[in-house]
Amino acid sequence: DLSLDTKPRMSESSSMATAMREFAAVAERTQGPSLVVVKQDDGEYRLAHYITLSAFADGKPRRTHYFVDAHNGELLPLTFSDRTGTRHEHLK
């Protein structure tokens, strides 16, 4: 019953640039983008690029996972950090 356009309109490099801006540090390691389908809290499905960025910040490892909408480039509110274990809501 899933009806979703599975052809991305945003390039992988555009999605990576969005994640890098949000990461706000020099990523020492990147993973992705991988094309995925995510279900949001409201039950809506979105096609997204899944990206993981890693670095050391203040002497501690930092790895953050991002989901960037593959149709409009919006950073989805599903981003979370391995260091803190918390989910970050992106409301920009």
N, CA, C and O atoms as CSV, one atom per row, in Angstrom:
chain,resi,resn,atom,element,x,y,z
A,1,ASP,N,N,0.810,-1.207,0.000
A,1,ASP,CA,C,0.000,0.000,0.000
A,1,ASP,C,C,0.849,1.265,0.000
A,1,ASP,O,O,0.325,2.363,0.188
A,2,LEU,N,N,2.134,1.123,-0.206
A,2,LEU,CA,C,3.032,2.274,-0.188
A,2,LEU,C,C,3.089,2.913,-1.565
A,2,LEU,O,O,3.436,2.255,-2.546
A,3,SER,N,N,2.752,4.183,-1.639
A,3,SER,CA,C,2.823,4.922,-2.889
A,3,SER,C,C,3.838,6.042,-2.712
A,3,SER,O,O,3.572,7.044,-2.048
A,4,LEU,N,N,5.008,5.852,-3.319
A,4,LEU,CA,C,6.097,6.800,-3.127
A,4,LEU,C,C,6.936,6.856,-4.394
A,4,LEU,O,O,7.289,5.824,-4.964
A,5,ASP,N,N,7.250,8.064,-4.825
A,5,ASP,CA,C,8.138,8.243,-5.968
A,5,ASP,C,C,9.547,7.844,-5.524
A,5,ASP,O,O,10.124,8.487,-4.647
A,6,THR,N,N,10.095,6.800,-6.117
A,6,THR,CA,C,11.393,6.283,-5.692
A,6,THR,C,C,12.561,6.835,-6.511
A,6,THR,O,O,13.687,6.355,-6.384
A,7,LYS,N,N,12.302,7.824,-7.336
A,7,LYS,CA,C,13.378,8.457,-8.104
A,7,LYS,C,C,13.774,9.764,-7.401
A,7,LYS,O,O,12.979,10.702,-7.348
A,8,PRO,N,N,14.994,9.829,-6.864
A,8,PRO,CA,C,15.412,11.047,-6.163
A,8,PRO,C,C,15.546,12.238,-7.110
A,8,PRO,O,O,15.984,12.094,-8.251
A,9,ARG,N,N,15.167,13.403,-6.622
A,9,ARG,CA,C,15.347,14.643,-7.381
A,9,ARG,C,C,16.603,15.381,-6.929
A,9,ARG,O,O,17.154,16.191,-7.675
A,10,MET,N,N,17.046,15.107,-5.726
A,10,MET,CA,C,18.260,15.715,-5.180
A,10,MET,C,C,19.439,14.779,-5.425
A,10,MET,O,O,19.317,13.563,-5.277
A,11,SER,N,N,20.563,15.344,-5.794
A,11,SER,CA,C,21.760,14.524,-6.009
A,11,SER,C,C,22.332,14.084,-4.659
A,11,SER,O,O,22.066,14.693,-3.623
A,12,GLU,N,N,23.115,13.024,-4.703
A,12,GLU,CA,C,23.785,12.557,-3.489
A,12,GLU,C,C,24.733,13.627,-2.955
A,12,GLU,O,O,24.851,13.808,-1.743
A,13,SER,N,N,25.402,14.332,-3.853
A,13,SER,CA,C,26.354,15.364,-3.407
A,13,SER,C,C,25.632,16.530,-2.736
A,13,SER,O,O,26.166,17.112,-1.792
A,14,SER,N,N,24.438,16.883,-3.196
A,14,SER,CA,C,23.662,17.945,-2.538
A,14,SER,C,C,23.235,17.516,-1.144
A,14,SER,O,O,23.283,18.305,-0.201
A,15,SER,N,N,22.818,16.265,-1.020
A,15,SER,CA,C,22.420,15.755,0.294
A,15,SER,C,C,23.609,15.695,1.243
A,15,SER,O,O,23.482,16.006,2.427
A,16,MET,N,N,24.761,15.295,0.721
A,16,MET,CA,C,25.971,15.255,1.552
A,16,MET,C,C,26.328,16.660,2.020
A,16,MET,O,O,26.706,16.840,3.178
A,17,ALA,N,N,26.219,17.650,1.155
A,17,ALA,CA,C,26.521,19.036,1.535
A,17,ALA,C,C,25.583,19.509,2.646
A,17,ALA,O,O,26.015,20.214,3.558
A,18,THR,N,N,24.310,19.130,2.580
A,18,THR,CA,C,23.354,19.488,3.629
A,18,THR,C,C,23.779,18.890,4.965
A,18,THR,O,O,23.770,19.579,5.985
A,19,ALA,N,N,24.151,17.614,4.965
A,19,ALA,CA,C,24.583,16.956,6.200
A,19,ALA,C,C,25.870,17.579,6.733
A,19,ALA,O,O,26.007,17.775,7.941
A,20,MET,N,N,26.810,17.891,5.849
A,20,MET,CA,C,28.082,18.490,6.279
A,20,MET,C,C,27.870,19.855,6.927
A,20,MET,O,O,28.521,20.179,7.921
A,21,ARG,N,N,26.962,20.657,6.368
A,21,ARG,CA,C,26.669,21.965,6.971
A,21,ARG,C,C,26.107,21.781,8.379
A,21,ARG,O,O,26.484,22.508,9.298
A,22,GLU,N,N,25.223,20.829,8.549
A,22,GLU,CA,C,24.611,20.595,9.855
A,22,GLU,C,C,25.620,20.039,10.853
A,22,GLU,O,O,25.557,20.365,12.038
A,23,PHE,N,N,26.543,19.209,10.395
A,23,PHE,CA,C,27.562,18.592,11.245
A,23,PHE,C,C,28.468,19.647,11.853
A,23,PHE,O,O,28.936,19.494,12.981
A,24,ALA,N,N,28.715,20.708,11.115
A,24,ALA,CA,C,29.470,21.872,11.595
A,24,ALA,C,C,30.844,21.511,12.140
A,24,ALA,O,O,31.303,22.110,13.113
A,25,ALA,N,N,31.493,20.555,11.531
A,25,ALA,CA,C,32.867,20.179,11.873
A,25,ALA,C,C,33.453,19.516,10.634
A,25,ALA,O,O,32.735,19.197,9.686
A,26,VAL,N,N,34.751,19.317,10.655
A,26,VAL,CA,C,35.384,18.615,9.544
A,26,VAL,C,C,35.187,17.122,9.768
A,26,VAL,O,O,35.710,16.556,10.727
A,27,ALA,N,N,34.440,16.497,8.889
A,27,ALA,CA,C,34.193,15.063,9.010
A,27,ALA,C,C,35.446,14.298,8.616
A,27,ALA,O,O,35.978,14.488,7.522
A,28,GLU,N,N,35.916,13.439,9.502
A,28,GLU,CA,C,37.090,12.629,9.212
A,28,GLU,C,C,36.705,11.360,8.463
A,28,GLU,O,O,37.533,10.736,7.799
A,29,ARG,N,N,35.449,10.995,8.582
A,29,ARG,CA,C,34.975,9.785,7.921
A,29,ARG,C,C,33.516,9.972,7.518
A,29,ARG,O,O,32.710,10.491,8.290
A,30,THR,N,N,33.190,9.550,6.314
A,30,THR,CA,C,31.812,9.636,5.847
A,30,THR,C,C,31.346,8.260,5.395
A,30,THR,O,O,32.137,7.424,4.956
A,31,GLN,N,N,30.053,8.052,5.513
A,31,GLN,CA,C,29.443,6.822,5.053
A,31,GLN,C,C,28.151,7.191,4.335
A,31,GLN,O,O,27.329,7.931,4.876
A,32,GLY,N,N,27.971,6.687,3.136
A,32,GLY,CA,C,26.780,7.017,2.381
A,32,GLY,C,C,27.099,8.084,1.357
A,32,GLY,O,O,28.269,8.390,1.128
A,33,PRO,N,N,26.113,8.635,0.758
A,33,PRO,CA,C,24.694,8.451,1.025
A,33,PRO,C,C,24.154,7.126,0.471
A,33,PRO,O,O,24.588,6.635,-0.572
A,34,SER,N,N,23.198,6.575,1.208
A,34,SER,CA,C,22.447,5.410,0.781
A,34,SER,C,C,21.003,5.832,0.638
A,34,SER,O,O,20.488,6.574,1.475
A,35,LEU,N,N,20.348,5.379,-0.397
A,35,LEU,CA,C,18.950,5.721,-0.614
A,35,LEU,C,C,18.075,4.793,0.230
A,35,LEU,O,O,18.168,3.571,0.118
A,36,VAL,N,N,17.227,5.382,1.073
A,36,VAL,CA,C,16.363,4.611,1.974
A,36,VAL,C,C,14.959,5.206,1.979
A,36,VAL,O,O,14.749,6.340,1.548
A,37,VAL,N,N,14.013,4.433,2.468
A,37,VAL,CA,C,12.663,4.926,2.712
A,37,VAL,C,C,12.489,4.958,4.222
A,37,VAL,O,O,12.726,3.959,4.901
A,38,VAL,N,N,12.072,6.114,4.750
A,38,VAL,CA,C,11.878,6.250,6.189
A,38,VAL,C,C,10.422,6.577,6.489
A,38,VAL,O,O,9.740,7.245,5.711
A,39,LYS,N,N,9.968,6.090,7.631
A,39,LYS,CA,C,8.618,6.396,8.091
A,39,LYS,C,C,8.736,7.430,9.205
A,39,LYS,O,O,9.413,7.200,10.208
A,40,GLN,N,N,8.091,8.544,9.027
A,40,GLN,CA,C,8.138,9.612,10.020
A,40,GLN,C,C,7.132,9.335,11.134
A,40,GLN,O,O,6.281,8.454,11.017
A,41,ASP,N,N,7.245,10.094,12.202
A,41,ASP,CA,C,6.349,9.928,13.344
A,41,ASP,C,C,4.881,10.089,12.971
A,41,ASP,O,O,4.008,9.490,13.600
A,42,ASP,N,N,4.605,10.904,11.939
A,42,ASP,CA,C,3.218,11.124,11.525
A,42,ASP,C,C,2.700,10.024,10.605
A,42,ASP,O,O,1.565,10.095,10.134
A,43,GLY,N,N,3.536,8.990,10.340
A,43,GLY,CA,C,3.138,7.880,9.499
A,43,GLY,C,C,3.437,8.072,8.026
A,43,GLY,O,O,3.231,7.155,7.231
A,44,GLU,N,N,3.921,9.253,7.644
A,44,GLU,CA,C,4.249,9.552,6.251
A,44,GLU,C,C,5.599,8.930,5.892
A,44,GLU,O,O,6.541,8.972,6.683
A,45,TYR,N,N,5.683,8.353,4.692
A,45,TYR,CA,C,6.929,7.782,4.194
A,45,TYR,C,C,7.643,8.792,3.320
A,45,TYR,O,O,7.015,9.523,2.555
A,46,ARG,N,N,8.979,8.828,3.440
A,46,ARG,CA,C,9.784,9.747,2.642
A,46,ARG,C,C,10.992,8.998,2.079
A,46,ARG,O,O,11.573,8.142,2.744
A,47,LEU,N,N,11.353,9.335,0.852
A,47,LEU,CA,C,12.578,8.837,0.252
A,47,LEU,C,C,13.710,9.739,0.746
A,47,LEU,O,O,13.603,10.964,0.681
A,48,ALA,N,N,14.788,9.139,1.235
A,48,ALA,CA,C,15.854,9.952,1.827
A,48,ALA,C,C,17.226,9.367,1.519
A,48,ALA,O,O,17.378,8.178,1.242
A,49,HIS,N,N,18.217,10.250,1.578
A,49,HIS,CA,C,19.618,9.835,1.556
A,49,HIS,C,C,20.052,9.698,3.015
A,49,HIS,O,O,19.918,10.636,3.801
A,50,TYR,N,N,20.572,8.523,3.370
A,50,TYR,CA,C,21.067,8.258,4.723
A,50,TYR,C,C,22.578,8.453,4.712
A,50,TYR,O,O,23.288,7.838,3.916
A,51,ILE,N,N,23.062,9.319,5.606
A,51,ILE,CA,C,24.473,9.705,5.647
A,51,ILE,C,C,24.966,9.642,7.088
A,51,ILE,O,O,24.274,10.081,8.005
A,52,THR,N,N,26.165,9.093,7.285
A,52,THR,CA,C,26.799,9.079,8.600
A,52,THR,C,C,28.116,9.844,8.498
A,52,THR,O,O,28.920,9.595,7.600
A,53,LEU,N,N,28.329,10.780,9.428
A,53,LEU,CA,C,29.560,11.571,9.486
A,53,LEU,C,C,30.233,11.333,10.834
A,53,LEU,O,O,29.567,11.290,11.869
A,54,SER,N,N,31.562,11.180,10.816
A,54,SER,CA,C,32.315,10.912,12.044
A,54,SER,C,C,33.508,11.839,12.160
A,54,SER,O,O,34.105,12.243,11.162
A,55,ALA,N,N,33.848,12.172,13.412
A,55,ALA,CA,C,35.022,13.003,13.699
A,55,ALA,C,C,35.324,12.909,15.185
A,55,ALA,O,O,34.544,12.353,15.958
A,56,PHE,N,N,36.471,13.461,15.573
A,56,PHE,CA,C,36.778,13.639,16.984
A,56,PHE,C,C,36.528,15.099,17.307
A,56,PHE,O,O,37.031,15.985,16.616
A,57,ALA,N,N,35.765,15.354,18.340
A,57,ALA,CA,C,35.481,16.719,18.779
A,57,ALA,C,C,35.763,16.804,20.275
A,57,ALA,O,O,35.234,16.015,21.056
A,58,ASP,N,N,36.578,17.740,20.661
A,58,ASP,CA,C,36.948,17.896,22.068
A,58,ASP,C,C,37.521,16.603,22.648
A,58,ASP,O,O,37.270,16.273,23.807
A,59,GLY,N,N,38.290,15.875,21.841
A,59,GLY,CA,C,38.914,14.646,22.311
A,59,GLY,C,C,37.979,13.463,22.432
A,59,GLY,O,O,38.372,12.418,22.950
A,60,LYS,N,N,36.752,13.605,21.965
A,60,LYS,CA,C,35.769,12.518,22.058
A,60,LYS,C,C,35.278,12.158,20.662
A,60,LYS,O,O,35.147,13.027,19.799
A,61,PRO,N,N,35.007,10.879,20.444
A,61,PRO,CA,C,34.479,10.507,19.129
A,61,PRO,C,C,33.060,11.041,18.947
A,61,PRO,O,O,32.269,11.098,19.888
A,62,ARG,N,N,32.770,11.423,17.731
A,62,ARG,CA,C,31.439,11.941,17.404
A,62,ARG,C,C,31.002,11.292,16.099
A,62,ARG,O,O,31.717,11.366,15.100
A,63,ARG,N,N,29.845,10.664,16.100
A,63,ARG,CA,C,29.279,10.093,14.879
A,63,ARG,C,C,27.796,10.445,14.869
A,63,ARG,O,O,27.056,10.138,15.804
A,64,THR,N,N,27.388,11.093,13.792
A,64,THR,CA,C,26.004,11.544,13.675
A,64,THR,C,C,25.409,11.006,12.383
A,64,THR,O,O,26.071,10.971,11.345
A,65,HIS,N,N,24.159,10.591,12.461
A,65,HIS,CA,C,23.438,10.008,11.337
A,65,HIS,C,C,22.395,11.013,10.847
A,65,HIS,O,O,21.649,11.589,11.638
A,66,TYR,N,N,22.359,11.212,9.537
A,66,TYR,CA,C,21.436,12.173,8.938
A,66,TYR,C,C,20.560,11.505,7.892
A,66,TYR,O,O,20.979,10.566,7.215
A,67,PHE,N,N,19.344,12.003,7.773
A,67,PHE,CA,C,18.419,11.599,6.722
A,67,PHE,C,C,17.998,12.873,6.004
A,67,PHE,O,O,17.367,13.748,6.596
A,68,VAL,N,N,18.353,12.974,4.719
A,68,VAL,CA,C,18.054,14.162,3.919
A,68,VAL,C,C,17.023,13.754,2.868
A,68,VAL,O,O,17.251,12.818,2.102
A,69,ASP,N,N,15.889,14.457,2.833
A,69,ASP,CA,C,14.832,14.151,1.875
A,69,ASP,C,C,15.406,14.168,0.462
A,69,ASP,O,O,15.994,15.164,0.043
A,70,ALA,N,N,15.238,13.077,-0.269
A,70,ALA,CA,C,15.819,12.950,-1.608
A,70,ALA,C,C,14.999,13.664,-2.675
A,70,ALA,O,O,15.409,13.722,-3.835
A,71,HIS,N,N,13.843,14.209,-2.294
A,71,HIS,CA,C,13.025,14.941,-3.255
A,71,HIS,C,C,13.199,16.451,-3.130
A,71,HIS,O,O,13.176,17.163,-4.134
A,72,ASN,N,N,13.375,16.947,-1.891
A,72,ASN,CA,C,13.457,18.401,-1.725
A,72,ASN,C,C,14.692,18.887,-0.957
A,72,ASN,O,O,14.868,20.095,-0.796
A,73,GLY,N,N,15.544,17.984,-0.483
A,73,GLY,CA,C,16.766,18.364,0.216
A,73,GLY,C,C,16.586,18.760,1.666
A,73,GLY,O,O,17.537,19.205,2.307
A,74,GLU,N,N,15.385,18.606,2.192
A,74,GLU,CA,C,15.103,18.963,3.583
A,74,GLU,C,C,15.758,17.954,4.520
A,74,GLU,O,O,15.718,16.748,4.275
A,75,LEU,N,N,16.359,18.458,5.591
A,75,LEU,CA,C,16.924,17.595,6.618
A,75,LEU,C,C,15.769,17.062,7.451
A,75,LEU,O,O,15.050,17.837,8.082
A,76,LEU,N,N,15.584,15.742,7.458
A,76,LEU,CA,C,14.452,15.156,8.172
A,76,LEU,C,C,14.736,15.077,9.666
A,76,LEU,O,O,15.888,14.934,10.074
A,77,PRO,N,N,13.691,15.170,10.482
A,77,PRO,CA,C,13.871,15.165,11.943
A,77,PRO,C,C,14.101,13.768,12.490
A,77,PRO,O,O,13.465,13.373,13.467
A,78,LEU,N,N,15.005,13.014,11.872
A,78,LEU,CA,C,15.309,11.660,12.308
A,78,LEU,C,C,16.778,11.500,12.638
A,78,LEU,O,O,17.257,10.379,12.812
A,79,THR,N,N,17.493,12.596,12.725
A,79,THR,CA,C,18.933,12.569,12.947
A,79,THR,C,C,19.239,12.209,14.399
A,79,THR,O,O,18.566,12.675,15.319
A,80,PHE,N,N,20.261,11.376,14.594
A,80,PHE,CA,C,20.648,11.033,15.952
A,80,PHE,C,C,22.155,10.904,16.049
A,80,PHE,O,O,22.847,10.742,15.044
A,81,SER,N,N,22.653,10.978,17.282
A,81,SER,CA,C,24.080,10.961,17.541
A,81,SER,C,C,24.449,9.727,18.348
A,81,SER,O,O,23.786,9.412,19.336
A,82,ASP,N,N,25.506,9.021,17.937
A,82,ASP,CA,C,25.977,7.864,18.699
A,82,ASP,C,C,26.625,8.281,20.009
A,82,ASP,O,O,26.593,7.531,20.985
A,83,ARG,N,N,27.212,9.472,20.039
A,83,ARG,CA,C,27.921,9.903,21.243
A,83,ARG,C,C,26.958,10.155,22.388
A,83,ARG,O,O,27.220,9.751,23.521
A,84,THR,N,N,25.859,10.809,22.107
A,84,THR,CA,C,24.925,11.141,23.180
A,84,THR,C,C,23.751,10.174,23.257
A,84,THR,O,O,23.066,10.094,24.277
A,85,GLY,N,N,23.526,9.436,22.164
A,85,GLY,CA,C,22.390,8.527,22.144
A,85,GLY,C,C,21.060,9.242,22.033
A,85,GLY,O,O,20.007,8.635,22.228
A,86,THR,N,N,21.101,10.527,21.722
A,86,THR,CA,C,19.866,11.296,21.662
A,86,THR,C,C,19.452,11.561,20.234
A,86,THR,O,O,20.268,11.551,19.313
A,87,ARG,N,N,18.188,11.794,20.075
A,87,ARG,CA,C,17.638,12.143,18.771
A,87,ARG,C,C,17.571,13.661,18.699
A,87,ARG,O,O,17.141,14.319,19.647
A,88,HIS,N,N,17.995,14.206,17.578
A,88,HIS,CA,C,17.994,15.646,17.383
A,88,HIS,C,C,16.856,16.019,16.451
A,88,HIS,O,O,16.738,15.457,15.362
A,89,GLU,N,N,16.036,16.937,16.854
A,89,GLU,CA,C,14.962,17.423,15.980
A,89,GLU,C,C,15.497,18.626,15.219
A,89,GLU,O,O,16.041,19.557,15.813
A,90,HIS,N,N,15.340,18.600,13.912
A,90,HIS,CA,C,15.781,19.705,13.065
A,90,HIS,C,C,14.567,20.484,12.642
A,90,HIS,O,O,13.733,19.996,11.879
A,91,LEU,N,N,14.471,21.686,13.133
A,91,LEU,CA,C,13.295,22.500,12.882
A,91,LEU,C,C,13.609,23.705,12.036
A,91,LEU,O,O,12.763,24.589,11.905
A,92,LYS,N,N,14.795,23.779,11.454
A,92,LYS,CA,C,15.179,24.927,10.629
A,92,LYS,C,C,14.331,24.963,9.376
A,92,LYS,O,O,14.496,25.855,8.544
